[in-house]
Amino acid sequence: MLLIPGQAVSRRTWDILLPRLADGFRVITYDHRGIGASTMGAPADWTTRMLAADAVAVLDAAGARSAHIVGHSMGGRVAQWLALERPERVASLTLISATGGDARGTARPAAATRALAGGDPDVLGPYFFGAAFRAQHPDVLGLLARGDTRLRARRGHYQASSSHDTWDELDRICVPTLVVHGADDAITPAANGRAMADRIRGAEYLEVPGGHGVHLEDPTVAAALRAFASRHPA
């Protein structure tokens, strides 16, 4: 199972979820280029397609012919291209808090856009997690910090994510797909998840109470990921 993180955050954003997935799956996490332990790579215009090619390189390095691909937020946008262009590498696809693209999707509120652009974990926290979860896990906001992310990488991630548009391509996805969304997500409103599920043939849709980090906060999401992947062996 390959976990693809979101925009300008490290692989550590999956840490809470890992123990819930590791029993029965070999789970692979990695940093996008310019993040954490990964280098910047050659100068280029950053796109989600380019980042999908990076994900294939990770699978190659891990010796994985195919994997269950799980992408959160921008990682879900990257995962769409992986399923579209390299479907033989995708045993199943799970898109969490994702969209087919901002330009033609349901827009986020202006306040959420400012919070995302500012990158302050204390401001972003309520958009990701409920108050009770934040109190129970006081260190969780540190996962949203961008201190280990180079400025050029943050700009590259923004360029890749904001230019992403697969709305007209989604009906070509032919791998088993699960779309997961938080009903209260203001960063990527849930209408985007519903629209993606409608366009991807045979896609299953799971909407649960919560915000942009619902996969970390709600343990039923991890159970759904495990059950879905188990039905489609790599």
C-alpha positions in Angstrom: 0.0 0.0 0.0 1.5 3.3 -1.1 0.5 6.4 0.8 0.8 9.7 -1.1 0.9 12.8 1.1 -0.7 16.1 0.5 0.6 19.5 -0.5 3.9 20.7 1.1 3.8 18.2 4.0 6.0 15.3 4.8 5.4 11.6 4.9 4.9 12.0 8.7 1.4 13.1 8.1 0.5 9.4 7.8 2.0 8.5 11.1 -1.3 8.2 13.0 -2.7 6.0 10.3 0.2 3.6 9.9 -0.5 1.3 12.9 -4.1 0.9 11.6 -2.9 -0.3 8.2 0.4 -2.1 8.8 -1.2 -5.4 9.9 -1.6 -7.3 6.7 -0.1 -4.8 4.4 3.4 -3.6 3.5 2.9 0.1 3.8 5.2 2.5 1.9 5.4 6.2 2.6 7.7 8.8 1.1 8.4 12.5 0.8 7.5 14.4 -2.4 10.4 16.1 -4.1 11.6 19.1 -2.1 10.1 17.8 1.1 11.9 16.3 4.1 14.5 13.7 3.0 13.8 14.1 -0.8 15.9 16.2 -3.1 14.4 18.9 -5.4 15.2 17.0 -8.6 15.8 18.7 -12.0 14.2 22.2 -12.5 10.8 21.9 -14.1 7.3 23.2 -14.2 5.7 21.1 -11.4 2.6 19.2 -12.2 0.6 16.4 -10.6 1.6 14.2 -13.5 5.3 14.7 -12.7 4.6 13.9 -9.1 2.8 10.7 -10.3 6.0 9.7 -12.1 7.9 10.2 -8.9 5.4 7.8 -7.2 6.1 5.2 -9.9 9.8 5.6 -9.1 9.1 4.9 -5.5 7.2 1.7 -6.4 10.1 0.6 -8.6 12.6 1.3 -5.8 10.5 -0.7 -3.4 10.2 -3.6 -5.8 6.4 -3.4 -5.9 4.9 -4.4 -9.3 1.5 -3.1 -8.1 0.1 -1.5 -4.9 -3.0 -0.1 -3.3 -2.6 3.6 -3.9 -4.0 5.9 -1.3 -3.7 9.7 -1.8 -4.8 12.5 0.5 -5.6 16.0 -0.8 -3.0 16.9 -3.4 -1.8 13.3 -3.0 -5.2 12.2 -4.3 -4.8 14.4 -7.3 -1.4 12.8 -8.0 -2.9 9.3 -7.5 -5.5 10.0 -10.2 -2.7 10.4 -12.8 -1.1 7.2 -11.5 -4.4 5.3 -12.1 -4.9 7.0 -15.5 -1.4 6.5 -17.0 -0.1 3.4 -15.1 -3.1 1.4 -14.2 -1.1 -1.8 -14.2 0.7 -0.6 -11.1 -2.6 0.2 -9.3 -4.4 -2.7 -7.5 -6.9 -0.3 -6.0 -7.2 3.5 -5.7 -8.4 5.5 -2.7 -8.9 9.2 -3.0 -9.2 11.0 0.3 -10.3 14.7 0.6 -9.4 15.1 -3.1 -10.8 16.8 -6.2 -10.6 16.6 -10.0 -9.3 20.2 -10.0 -10.0 23.6 -8.4 -10.9 25.5 -11.6 -14.0 23.4 -12.3 -14.7 22.0 -8.9 -16.6 23.3 -5.9 -14.6 26.2 -4.5 -13.4 26.4 -0.9 -14.4 29.5 1.2 -12.0 32.4 1.0 -11.1 32.0 4.7 -10.0 28.4 4.0 -7.9 29.6 1.1 -6.1 32.1 3.3 -5.5 29.5 6.0 -4.0 27.1 3.4 -1.8 29.7 1.9 -0.6 31.0 5.3 0.4 27.5 6.4 0.1 28.3 10.2 -0.7 24.9 11.9 -2.7 26.7 14.6 -4.9 28.3 11.9 -5.1 25.2 9.8 -5.8 22.8 12.6 -9.6 23.4 12.9 -10.0 22.9 9.2 -8.4 19.4 9.5 -9.5 18.1 13.0 -12.2 18.6 15.5 -11.5 20.2 18.9 -11.7 17.0 20.8 -9.2 15.3 18.6 -6.8 18.2 18.8 -7.0 18.1 22.6 -6.4 14.4 22.7 -3.5 14.6 20.2 -1.8 17.9 20.9 1.2 17.0 18.7 -1.0 16.5 15.6 -0.7 20.1 14.5 3.0 19.6 14.1 2.2 17.3 11.2 0.9 20.3 9.3 4.1 22.4 9.8 6.1 23.2 6.7 9.5 23.8 8.4 11.2 21.0 6.5 9.8 22.1 3.1 11.9 24.4 0.9 10.2 27.6 -0.4 10.7 26.5 -4.0 9.1 23.2 -3.2 6.1 24.9 -1.6 5.7 27.0 -4.7 6.1 24.0 -6.9 3.4 22.1 -4.9 1.1 25.0 -5.2 1.7 25.2 -9.0 1.1 21.4 -9.4 -2.0 21.3 -7.2 -3.7 24.5 -8.5 -3.2 23.5 -12.2 -4.5 20.0 -11.8 -7.5 19.1 -13.9 -8.7 15.6 -14.5 -12.5 16.2 -14.6 -12.7 15.1 -18.2 -10.4 12.1 -17.6 -12.0 10.5 -14.6 -14.3 8.3 -16.6 -11.2 6.6 -18.0 -10.1 5.3 -14.6 -10.6 1.6 -14.8 -9.2 0.4 -11.4 -11.3 -0.3 -8.3 -11.8 3.1 -6.7 -12.9 4.3 -3.2 -13.6 8.0 -2.7 -13.5 9.2 1.0 -14.5 12.6 2.1 -15.3 14.5 5.3 -18.7 16.0 5.3 -17.4 19.2 6.9 -14.3 19.6 4.8 -13.8 23.3 3.9 -10.4 22.9 2.3 -11.8 20.6 -0.3 -15.6 20.7 0.0 -17.3 17.3 -0.1 -19.2 18.1 -3.3 -15.9 17.5 -5.1 -15.7 14.0 -3.7 -19.2 13.2 -4.7 -18.6 14.5 -8.2 -15.5 12.4 -8.6 -17.3 9.3 -7.5 -20.1 10.0 -10.0 -17.5 10.2 -12.8 -15.3 7.2 -12.0 -17.0 4.1 -13.2 -17.9 1.7 -10.4 -16.4 4.0 -7.7 -17.6 3.6 -4.1 -18.2 6.7 -2.0 -17.7 7.0 1.8 -18.6 10.3 3.5 -18.2 10.6 7.2 -18.4 13.6 9.7 -15.2 15.5 9.9 -12.8 17.9 8.1 -9.8 17.7 5.8 -8.0 15.2 8.1 -10.8 12.8 8.5 -8.7 9.8 7.6 -6.5 10.4 10.7 -9.3 11.4 13.1 -12.0 8.8 12.3 -10.8 5.1 12.7 -13.6 3.9 10.6 -11.8 5.4 7.6 -8.8 3.1 8.2 -11.1 0.1 8.5 -12.7 1.0 5.2 -9.3 1.3 3.5 -8.3 -2.1 4.8 -11.5 -3.7 3.8 -11.5 -2.2 0.3 -7.9 -3.1 -0.4 -8.5 -6.7 0.9 -11.2 -7.1 -1.7 -8.8 -6.2 -4.5 -5.5 -8.1 -3.8 -2.3 -6.6 -5.3 
